[in-house]
Amino acid sequence: MVHQPLIWVLTDHRAGNVAQAVGVAEALSRPFTTKAIHYNPLASLPNAVIGASALGLTPETRQQLQAPWPDVVIAAGRRTGPVARWIKRQNPHVLLVQIMNPGRRGAQDFDLIAVPRHDCELPDGDAANIMRITGAPHRLTPEKLKAAANAWAPRLESAPRPFIAIIIGGATHSRPFPTALASELGHQVHQMAAAVGGSVLLASSRRTGVEAEQALLAAIPEPRHAFLWSRGGDNPYVGYLALADAIVVTGDSVSMCSEACATPATVYIYAPKGMVAAKHARLHQELYDAGLAQPFDGTFTQGSHAALNAAGDVARAVDDLIHRRFTVPV
């Protein structure tokens, strides 16, 4: 008999990290509680300085992290690492699951560290608690995609198929997303859709920027359906992914590329030279080699592929650890 463990998921201000941690927890199909983590300025210190402590947490956050202590902690990102390790100091038997590399100092405290293959190579090689995954864990499941398709299909029934979704990230801290690039991409996707008599489904994001959004709109005439982040409203992002026959996604977002590959649609990654960092390029090549995506070249081909589901892969590994740790003899 397996004891039902108390599971905490640490969620901070980084939406991408939250989606990864919650995605793994949801894939476990076990009850869990989210714990909102808020940082003070000390959280910007290196993890090696913070150590296994609550030094970087606000008083309000520390107040909610109290006994009964969890049996399992799932978290993602560098800043949650010290918090997870601090919880282990309160309950040495806790099972710590970390998504992405929390750093070398204290890595032995984690029972499982899920590291994307593209993200980094560890200087001393992978330790026994490292699990390599493709892309980023996410929250998309066949059930959620089906529900989104059912919700959005009536709103798009007048648009001709095939549907070509264009999913836009935008500027990162080191690389801009100029309007000229947005316009070029928009023109190419419009021509791609026009060649097959289809429609473009355009979704921008928080990082896209108003000028790039306007450049995309100008380059993509009707028939189209567009969601602009700057204007708000009901976001059709998951609906677009669920209904698309082909998806063109900008390569600046690991999460968006991974979520696009969670669908059976043909996935094209737009990443012209100089647009993305080297680690993103490594992910793209990994997806190409696995037959999950292909470089965008402006031509439409329809096919299907297995769904990318790193959250499910990690959840299965966590479930195995739970069975081994919390199985009670009958």
C-alpha positions in Angstrom: 0.0 0.0 0.0 1.3 3.5 -0.9 1.0 6.2 1.7 -0.7 9.3 0.1 2.1 11.9 0.3 1.5 15.6 1.1 2.8 17.3 -2.0 3.8 21.0 -2.2 4.4 22.8 -5.5 6.5 26.0 -5.1 5.2 28.8 -7.4 6.9 32.1 -7.8 6.6 35.1 -10.2 8.0 33.3 -13.2 5.0 32.0 -15.2 7.1 29.6 -17.3 8.6 28.0 -14.2 5.2 27.7 -12.6 3.7 26.0 -15.6 6.6 23.4 -15.6 6.2 22.6 -11.9 2.4 22.5 -11.9 2.5 20.5 -15.2 4.5 17.8 -13.5 2.2 17.8 -10.4 -0.9 17.6 -12.6 0.6 14.7 -14.5 1.1 12.8 -11.2 -2.7 12.7 -10.8 -2.3 13.1 -7.0 -3.6 15.9 -4.8 -1.2 18.7 -4.3 -1.0 22.2 -2.8 0.6 25.2 -4.4 2.7 27.5 -2.2 3.2 31.0 -3.5 6.8 32.1 -3.1 7.6 35.8 -2.9 11.2 36.9 -2.7 13.0 39.8 -1.0 16.0 41.5 -2.5 18.4 39.0 -1.0 17.0 36.3 -3.4 19.2 37.9 -6.1 22.3 36.6 -4.3 23.9 33.4 -5.7 22.4 30.2 -4.5 25.8 29.3 -3.1 25.5 32.3 -0.7 21.9 31.7 0.2 22.4 28.0 0.8 19.6 25.9 2.2 17.8 28.8 3.8 14.8 31.0 3.7 17.0 34.1 3.5 15.5 35.3 0.2 11.9 35.0 1.3 9.5 37.6 2.5 8.1 37.2 6.0 4.7 36.5 4.6 6.1 33.6 2.5 8.0 32.2 5.5 4.8 32.3 7.5 2.9 30.0 5.1 5.8 27.5 4.9 5.1 25.7 8.2 4.3 22.3 9.6 2.9 19.9 8.6 5.8 19.7 6.3 5.4 18.0 2.9 6.5 14.6 1.8 7.2 15.8 -1.7 8.3 19.3 -3.0 8.1 20.1 -6.7 9.7 23.3 -8.0 11.4 24.8 -11.0 14.0 27.5 -11.6 17.2 28.6 -9.8 15.6 30.7 -7.0 13.3 28.0 -5.7 16.3 25.7 -5.1 17.4 27.2 -1.7 13.7 27.1 -0.5 13.3 23.5 -1.4 16.6 22.6 0.4 15.5 24.7 3.5 12.3 22.6 3.6 14.4 19.5 3.6 16.2 20.8 6.7 12.8 20.9 8.4 11.8 17.4 7.1 14.9 15.4 6.2 12.6 12.7 4.6 11.1 15.0 2.1 11.4 14.0 -1.6 12.8 17.0 -3.5 12.0 17.3 -7.3 13.6 20.2 -9.1 13.1 21.2 -12.8 16.1 22.8 -14.4 19.6 23.0 -12.9 19.6 24.6 -9.4 23.4 24.9 -9.4 26.1 22.6 -8.2 26.1 23.6 -4.5 23.6 21.5 -2.7 22.5 19.5 -5.8 22.9 16.3 -3.8 19.9 17.3 -1.6 17.6 16.8 -4.5 16.2 13.3 -5.2 15.5 14.2 -8.9 16.7 17.1 -11.0 15.0 17.2 -14.5 17.4 19.1 -16.8 16.5 19.8 -20.4 19.2 18.3 -22.7 19.7 21.6 -24.5 20.0 23.7 -21.3 23.5 22.9 -20.0 26.2 20.4 -19.8 27.3 19.8 -16.2 31.1 20.1 -15.8 31.5 16.8 -14.0 28.8 14.9 -16.0 25.4 14.0 -14.9 25.0 12.7 -11.3 22.7 9.8 -10.5 19.9 12.2 -9.6 19.9 13.9 -12.9 17.1 13.1 -15.5 17.5 14.5 -19.0 14.4 15.6 -20.8 13.5 17.1 -24.1 12.1 20.6 -24.0 10.1 22.0 -21.1 7.3 20.3 -19.1 4.0 21.9 -19.7 0.3 21.6 -18.7 -1.2 20.7 -22.1 -2.9 17.3 -22.2 -5.0 15.7 -24.8 -8.1 16.4 -22.6 -7.2 20.1 -22.3 -6.6 20.4 -26.0 -9.9 18.7 -26.8 -11.8 21.1 -24.5 -10.1 24.1 -26.1 -10.8 22.9 -29.6 -14.5 22.4 -28.6 -14.6 25.9 -27.1 -13.0 27.7 -30.1 -14.2 25.8 -33.1 -17.5 27.6 -33.3 -15.8 31.0 -33.3 -13.6 30.0 -36.2 -16.2 28.1 -38.3 -16.4 30.7 -41.0 -12.6 30.7 -41.6 -11.4 28.4 -44.4 -9.1 25.5 -43.6 -6.3 24.5 -43.2 -5.6 26.6 -40.1 -2.0 27.8 -39.8 -1.3 29.1 -36.3 1.5 31.6 -35.9 2.6 31.8 -32.3 4.8 34.8 -31.5 7.2 35.3 -28.6 9.3 38.4 -29.0 12.2 40.2 -27.5 14.4 38.6 -24.8 16.8 40.2 -22.4 19.6 39.9 -24.9 17.9 39.9 -28.3 15.3 42.3 -29.7 12.3 41.3 -31.9 12.4 44.1 -34.6 9.3 45.1 -36.6 11.2 44.2 -39.8 11.5 40.6 -38.6 7.8 40.5 -37.5 6.8 41.9 -40.9 8.9 39.4 -42.8 7.5 36.5 -40.8 4.0 37.7 -41.2 4.3 38.0 -45.0 5.8 34.5 -45.3 3.0 32.9 -43.2 0.3 34.7 -45.1 1.8 33.4 -48.4 2.0 29.9 -46.9 -1.7 30.0 -46.0 -2.8 31.7 -49.3 -1.0 28.9 -51.3 -3.3 26.3 -49.8 -6.4 28.5 -49.4 -6.2 28.5 -45.6 -6.5 30.9 -42.7 -3.9 32.4 -40.3 -4.5 32.2 -36.5 -2.2 34.8 -35.0 -1.4 35.0 -31.3 1.1 37.4 -29.8 2.5 37.3 -26.2 3.6 39.5 -23.4 7.1 40.0 -25.0 5.9 40.7 -28.6 5.4 44.5 -28.2 2.8 46.7 -29.8 4.9 47.8 -32.8 5.7 44.2 -33.8 2.0 43.3 -33.3 1.0 46.0 -35.8 3.7 44.9 -38.2 2.3 41.3 -38.1 -1.3 42.5 -38.6 -0.3 44.6 -41.6 1.5 41.6 -43.1 -1.4 39.2 -42.6 -4.6 40.2 -44.3 -7.9 38.3 -44.1 -8.7 35.5 -43.7 -7.3 35.6 -40.2 -8.2 35.4 -36.6 -5.9 37.4 -34.3 -5.3 37.7 -30.6 -3.1 40.6 -29.6 -1.6 40.5 -26.1 -1.6 44.3 -25.8 -5.4 44.5 -26.4 -6.3 41.7 -23.9 -9.4 39.7 -24.1 -10.1 36.0 -24.2 -6.8 34.3 -25.1 -7.3 31.6 -27.8 -3.7 30.3 -27.5 -4.6 26.8 -26.5 -7.5 26.8 -28.8 -5.3 27.8 -31.7 -2.8 25.0 -30.9 -5.6 22.5 -30.6 -7.3 23.4 -33.9 -4.2 24.2 -36.1 -3.3 22.0 -39.0 0.2 23.6 -38.9 1.9 25.7 -36.3 4.6 28.3 -36.9 6.3 29.3 -33.6 9.1 31.7 -33.0 12.2 29.9 -31.6 12.8 32.3 -28.7 10.6 30.4 -26.2 11.4 26.9 -25.0 7.9 26.7 -23.5 6.1 27.7 -26.7 8.1 25.3 -28.9 7.4 22.5 -26.4 3.7 23.3 -26.2 3.4 23.4 -30.0 5.0 19.9 -30.1 2.4 18.7 -27.7 -0.1 18.7 -30.6 -0.2 16.4 -33.6 0.1 19.4 -36.0 3.1 20.0 -38.2 5.4 22.3 -36.3 7.7 24.9 -37.9 10.2 26.8 -35.9 11.1 30.3 -37.0 14.6 31.1 -35.9 16.7 33.0 -38.5 20.4 33.4 -37.8 21.1 35.6 -34.8 17.6 35.6 -33.4 18.0 33.0 -30.7 20.6 32.0 -28.1 22.8 28.9 -28.7 20.9 26.8 -26.1 17.6 27.5 -28.0 19.2 26.5 -31.2 20.3 23.2 -29.5 16.7 22.6 -28.6 15.5 23.2 -32.1 17.9 20.7 -33.5 16.9 18.2 -30.9 13.2 18.6 -32.0 14.2 18.4 -35.7 16.2 15.2 -35.1 13.2 13.6 -33.2 10.8 14.4 -36.0 8.8 16.7 -33.7 9.4 19.9 -35.7 11.1 21.3 -38.8 12.7 24.7 -39.7 10.3 27.2 -41.1 10.8 27.6 -44.9 7.4 29.0 -45.9 6.0 25.8 -47.4 3.0 23.9 -46.0 3.1 20.2 -45.4 0.6 18.3 -43.4 1.5 15.4 -41.2 1.5 14.2 -37.6 4.0 13.2 -34.9 4.0 11.8 -31.4 3.1 14.4 -28.7 6.0 15.9 -26.7 5.2 15.5 -23.0 8.2 16.0 -20.7 5.8 16.6 -17.8 4.5 13.1 -18.1 8.1 11.7 -18.4 9.1 13.5 -15.2 5.9 12.5 -13.4 6.5 8.8 -14.1 9.9 9.1 -12.6 8.5 10.9 -9.5 5.8 8.4 -9.1 8.4 5.6 -9.1 10.3 7.5 -6.3 7.1 8.0 -4.4 6.3 4.3 -4.5 9.7 3.4 -3.3 9.8 6.0 -0.6 6.2 5.8 0.8 5.1 2.2 0.2 3.8 0.9 3.5 4.1 -2.9 4.1 0.6 -4.5 4.3 
